[in-house]
Amino acid sequence: MPAWNVTQKVYIEAPASKVYEAVSDYRTWTTWSPWLIADPEASTKVSEIPDAVGSTYHWQGAVVGEGELEHLRLEPGKSVEDELRFLKPMKTTCKTALFFQSHGEGTEVTWTMDATLPWFLFWMIPTIKRMVGMDYQRGLNMLKDLVEKGRIDSKTSVRGVEQVAAVRMAGLSGRCSVDSVSEAMEETLQQVNAEFEREGLPTSGPMIAVYTKFLIKEGVFEYLMGYMIPESLILPTHSSLRDWRQRAGRALHVEHIGSYRHLGNAWSVANQIARYKKLKQCRTGTYEIYTTIPPQTPEALLQTDIYLPLR
């Protein structure tokens, strides 16, 4: 059967011994798991002794399915090696591991997964690797916050399917890899601000980002970054700003409170809920509205509203 591997890394400003203690204790996994956030009603069960070889962590939920982890090998301060068993919606087993390498006063954490697929599903490997890699990175980002700050500045709430007003925005287009979204969009926003100022246009409307395409195999986003504008505003014909509109209608609304570094959590939840509920999305683009922005709002309290327009 075709084998595949995923590897993601993060640097945590804490000694390897402290990171190991957090990862080896299954009781912490419900806090930084990149999957459970989509299914807060899911049940979890951890062994009475949560940090020994043979300890298990079991979960079961309508959205996340059912499965369990088991510690196979533990090397204090160095590694945690597990077996991951998915039970529902389909049975499969794979090996996962987290390795800890001291660098200066901090630790480089590497999270890996090794698995196989049936031959007839070989064509899914690039997509699966990309999705698992994104999940792993979200989990590592949360683990970093948990170890460094003792909390994770990310809270996601599914507001459900709502009737939303029409949206019009003006902005500039961009294209970037999954790993460089924040940096690329910040650079695009600077260009947007310069263009709005040059054309004498108001930036009083909320900031908005529209994701027009996700090339999953390549791990590339295409997006528009800009500001919401009123219907009455006439854009200069010579301007490089793009005029994007979404008609009024139904949309799945997910709210995120916290750091922009964790916005991927809300997007993951939105897409999982859309698949679970079999919602049919429009092809015009999904979008996020920055309801509050820094520096007026502390990072931990930033509100971002995500919408998936529906047919």
C-alpha positions as CSV (number, residue, x, y, z in Angstrom):
1,M,0.0,0.0,0.0
2,P,1.2,3.5,-0.7
3,A,3.0,5.1,2.3
4,W,2.9,8.7,3.2
5,N,4.4,11.0,5.9
6,V,3.6,14.4,7.4
7,T,6.1,16.5,9.3
8,Q,5.5,19.8,11.0
9,K,7.6,21.9,13.4
10,V,7.3,24.7,15.9
11,Y,9.7,26.5,18.2
12,I,8.6,26.8,21.8
13,E,10.3,29.1,24.3
14,A,10.5,26.6,27.0
15,P,12.9,23.7,28.0
16,A,12.4,20.3,26.4
17,S,11.5,18.8,29.8
18,K,8.5,21.2,30.1
19,V,7.2,20.6,26.6
20,Y,7.6,16.8,27.1
21,E,5.6,16.9,30.3
22,A,2.7,18.7,28.5
23,V,2.7,16.3,25.5
24,S,3.1,13.0,27.4
25,D,0.1,13.8,29.6
26,Y,-3.0,12.9,27.6
27,R,-5.1,15.2,29.9
28,T,-3.7,18.2,28.0
29,W,-4.7,16.9,24.6
30,T,-8.3,18.0,25.0
31,T,-7.0,21.6,25.3
32,W,-4.7,21.7,22.2
33,S,-6.1,19.1,20.0
34,P,-6.7,20.6,16.5
35,W,-9.7,18.4,15.9
36,L,-11.9,18.5,19.0
37,I,-12.6,22.2,18.6
38,A,-15.1,21.3,15.8
39,D,-17.0,19.0,18.1
40,P,-17.3,20.4,21.7
41,E,-19.9,17.8,22.5
42,A,-17.6,15.0,21.8
43,S,-16.8,12.7,24.7
44,T,-13.2,11.9,25.8
45,K,-11.7,9.4,28.1
46,V,-8.1,9.3,29.3
47,S,-6.4,6.5,31.2
48,E,-6.2,6.9,35.0
49,I,-2.4,7.1,34.5
50,P,-2.2,9.5,31.6
51,D,1.5,9.7,30.9
52,A,2.9,6.2,30.8
53,V,3.5,3.6,28.1
54,G,0.2,1.9,27.4
55,S,-1.8,5.0,28.4
56,T,-4.7,5.8,26.1
57,Y,-6.8,8.8,25.0
58,H,-10.1,8.0,23.4
59,W,-12.6,10.3,21.7
60,Q,-16.0,9.9,20.2
61,G,-18.2,12.6,18.5
62,A,-20.7,13.2,15.7
63,V,-18.3,15.4,13.8
64,V,-14.9,14.0,14.7
65,G,-15.8,10.4,14.6
66,E,-14.2,7.9,17.0
67,G,-10.6,6.9,17.7
68,E,-7.9,6.6,20.2
69,L,-4.2,7.2,20.8
70,E,-1.9,4.9,22.8
71,H,1.6,5.7,24.1
72,L,4.0,3.2,22.6
73,R,7.4,4.7,23.7
74,L,8.3,7.6,25.9
75,E,11.7,9.2,26.3
76,P,11.5,12.0,28.8
77,G,12.6,15.3,27.3
78,K,13.2,13.6,23.9
79,S,10.2,12.0,22.3
80,V,6.6,10.7,22.6
81,E,5.7,7.9,20.1
82,D,2.1,6.8,19.7
83,E,-0.2,4.6,17.7
84,L,-3.2,6.4,16.3
85,R,-6.3,4.2,15.7
86,F,-9.3,5.7,13.8
87,L,-12.4,3.6,14.5
88,K,-15.2,5.7,12.8
89,P,-16.1,6.7,10.1
90,M,-13.4,4.3,8.8
91,K,-10.9,2.0,10.4
92,T,-7.2,2.8,9.9
93,T,-4.1,2.8,12.0
94,C,-0.9,4.9,11.8
95,K,2.1,5.9,13.8
96,T,2.6,9.4,15.2
97,A,5.5,10.9,17.2
98,L,6.6,14.2,18.7
99,F,10.3,14.9,19.0
100,F,11.9,17.5,21.2
101,Q,15.3,19.1,20.3
102,S,16.8,21.8,22.6
103,H,17.8,25.0,20.9
104,G,19.2,27.7,23.2
105,E,16.7,28.3,25.9
106,G,13.8,26.8,23.8
107,T,12.7,23.7,22.1
108,E,12.1,22.7,18.5
109,V,9.1,20.4,18.4
110,T,8.6,18.1,15.4
111,W,5.3,16.3,15.0
112,T,5.2,13.4,12.5
113,M,2.6,10.9,11.1
114,D,3.4,7.8,9.1
115,A,0.5,6.0,7.4
116,T,-0.6,4.0,4.4
117,L,-3.6,4.0,2.0
118,P,-5.1,1.3,-0.1
119,W,-3.8,1.3,-3.7
120,F,-7.0,2.5,-5.2
121,L,-6.9,5.7,-3.0
122,F,-3.3,6.7,-3.9
123,W,-4.6,9.8,-5.7
124,M,-5.8,11.2,-2.4
125,I,-2.3,11.3,-0.8
126,P,-1.4,14.9,-1.7
127,T,-4.7,16.2,-0.4
128,I,-4.6,14.1,2.8
129,K,-1.0,15.2,3.5
130,R,-1.9,18.9,3.0
131,M,-5.0,18.7,5.3
132,V,-3.2,16.7,8.0
133,G,-0.2,19.1,7.8
134,M,-2.5,22.1,8.3
135,D,-4.1,20.4,11.3
136,Y,-0.7,19.5,12.8
137,Q,0.4,23.1,12.5
138,R,-2.7,24.4,14.2
139,G,-2.2,21.9,17.0
140,L,1.5,22.9,17.4
141,N,0.5,26.6,17.5
142,M,-1.9,25.9,20.3
143,L,0.6,23.7,22.1
144,K,3.1,26.6,21.9
145,D,0.6,29.0,23.5
146,L,-0.3,26.5,26.2
147,V,3.3,25.8,27.2
148,E,4.5,29.4,27.0
149,K,1.5,31.3,28.4
150,G,-0.6,28.7,30.1
151,R,-3.6,29.5,27.9
152,I,-4.6,29.4,24.3
153,D,-6.0,32.7,22.8
154,S,-8.5,31.0,20.5
155,K,-12.2,30.4,21.0
156,T,-14.4,29.3,18.2
157,S,-18.2,29.5,18.2
158,V,-20.5,28.1,15.5
159,R,-23.3,30.7,15.0
160,G,-25.0,28.5,12.4
161,V,-26.6,29.2,9.1
162,E,-27.8,32.8,9.0
163,Q,-29.4,35.2,6.6
164,V,-26.7,37.8,5.8
165,A,-26.8,41.1,4.1
166,A,-25.1,41.8,0.7
167,V,-21.4,42.5,0.9
168,R,-19.3,44.8,-1.3
169,M,-15.6,45.3,-0.9
170,A,-12.7,46.9,-2.7
171,G,-9.2,45.5,-2.4
172,L,-6.2,44.0,-4.0
173,S,-5.6,40.4,-4.9
174,G,-2.8,38.2,-3.6
175,R,-1.5,34.7,-3.8
176,C,0.5,32.8,-1.2
177,S,1.3,29.5,0.4
178,V,-0.6,28.2,3.4
179,D,2.5,28.8,5.6
180,S,2.8,32.4,4.7
181,V,-0.8,33.7,4.8
182,S,-0.3,36.2,7.6
183,E,2.8,37.8,6.2
184,A,1.4,37.9,2.7
185,M,-1.9,39.5,3.7
186,E,-0.2,42.0,5.9
187,E,1.9,43.1,2.9
188,T,-1.2,43.3,0.7
189,L,-3.0,45.4,3.3
190,Q,-0.2,47.9,3.3
191,Q,-0.6,48.2,-0.5
192,V,-4.4,48.5,-0.1
193,N,-4.0,51.3,2.4
194,A,-1.6,53.1,0.1
195,E,-4.1,52.7,-2.8
196,F,-7.1,53.9,-0.8
197,E,-5.1,57.0,0.4
198,R,-3.9,57.7,-3.2
199,E,-7.5,57.6,-4.5
200,G,-8.9,59.5,-1.5
201,L,-11.2,56.6,-0.6
202,P,-12.5,56.1,2.9
203,T,-11.2,53.2,5.1
204,S,-14.0,53.5,7.6
205,G,-15.6,50.2,6.6
206,P,-14.6,47.0,8.3
207,M,-11.5,45.2,7.0
208,I,-12.3,42.1,5.0
209,A,-10.5,39.2,3.4
210,V,-12.1,37.1,0.6
211,Y,-10.7,33.7,-0.2
212,T,-11.4,33.2,-3.9
213,K,-9.6,29.9,-4.4
214,F,-7.7,27.2,-2.5
215,L,-5.4,25.0,-4.5
216,I,-5.2,22.3,-2.0
217,K,-2.5,20.1,-3.6
218,E,-0.2,23.0,-4.0
219,G,-1.2,24.5,-0.6
220,V,-1.8,27.9,-2.2
221,F,-4.5,30.5,-1.4
222,E,-5.8,33.2,-3.8
223,Y,-7.4,36.1,-2.0
224,L,-8.6,39.7,-1.9
225,M,-7.7,42.0,1.0
226,G,-9.4,45.3,1.5
227,Y,-12.3,47.2,3.0
228,M,-16.1,46.9,2.8
229,I,-17.5,49.9,0.9
230,P,-21.1,51.2,0.4
231,E,-23.1,50.5,-2.7
232,S,-23.1,54.2,-3.5
233,L,-19.3,54.5,-3.8
234,I,-18.0,54.8,-7.3
235,L,-14.4,53.4,-7.7
236,P,-12.1,55.3,-10.0
237,T,-11.9,53.5,-13.3
238,H,-8.1,53.7,-13.4
239,S,-7.6,52.3,-9.9
240,S,-6.0,48.8,-9.5
241,L,-8.6,48.0,-6.7
242,R,-10.9,45.1,-7.5
243,D,-14.6,45.5,-6.8
244,W,-16.0,42.2,-5.2
245,R,-19.7,41.6,-4.3
246,Q,-21.6,38.9,-2.6
247,R,-25.4,39.0,-2.8
248,A,-27.6,38.7,0.3
249,G,-28.5,35.2,1.2
250,R,-27.7,32.3,3.6
251,A,-24.3,31.7,5.0
252,L,-22.6,29.5,7.6
253,H,-21.3,31.9,10.3
254,V,-18.4,31.0,12.6
255,E,-17.0,33.4,15.1
256,H,-13.4,33.4,16.3
257,I,-12.2,35.3,19.4
258,G,-8.4,35.5,19.8
259,S,-5.1,35.8,18.0
260,Y,-5.0,35.9,14.2
261,R,-2.4,33.1,14.5
262,H,-5.2,30.8,15.4
263,L,-7.7,31.8,12.7
264,G,-7.1,28.4,11.0
265,N,-9.0,26.9,13.9
266,A,-12.2,28.7,12.9
267,W,-11.8,27.9,9.2
268,S,-11.2,24.2,10.0
269,V,-14.4,24.2,12.2
270,A,-16.4,26.0,9.5
271,N,-15.4,23.5,6.8
272,Q,-15.9,20.5,9.0
273,I,-19.4,21.6,10.0
274,A,-20.2,22.4,6.3
275,R,-19.2,18.8,5.3
276,Y,-21.0,17.3,8.3
277,K,-24.2,19.1,7.6
278,K,-23.8,18.6,3.8
279,L,-24.1,22.3,3.1
280,K,-23.7,23.4,-0.5
281,Q,-21.4,26.4,-0.8
282,C,-21.4,29.2,-3.4
283,R,-18.3,29.4,-5.6
284,T,-18.0,33.1,-5.3
285,G,-15.6,32.9,-2.3
286,T,-15.6,32.7,1.5
287,Y,-14.7,35.7,3.6
288,E,-13.7,36.9,7.0
289,I,-14.6,40.2,8.5
290,Y,-12.3,41.7,11.1
291,T,-14.9,43.0,13.5
292,T,-12.3,44.3,15.9
293,I,-8.7,45.1,15.1
294,P,-5.4,45.9,16.9
295,P,-4.2,48.0,18.6
296,Q,-7.6,49.1,19.8
297,T,-8.4,45.6,20.9
298,P,-6.1,43.3,22.8
299,E,-4.9,40.2,20.8
300,A,-6.7,37.8,23.0
301,L,-10.0,39.6,22.4
302,L,-9.9,40.1,18.7
303,Q,-13.1,39.1,17.0
304,T,-13.2,37.7,13.4
305,D,-16.4,36.6,11.8
306,I,-16.1,33.9,9.1
307,Y,-18.8,33.3,6.5
308,L,-19.3,30.5,4.0
309,P,-22.0,31.7,1.5
310,L,-24.5,28.9,0.7
311,R,-26.5,28.1,-2.4
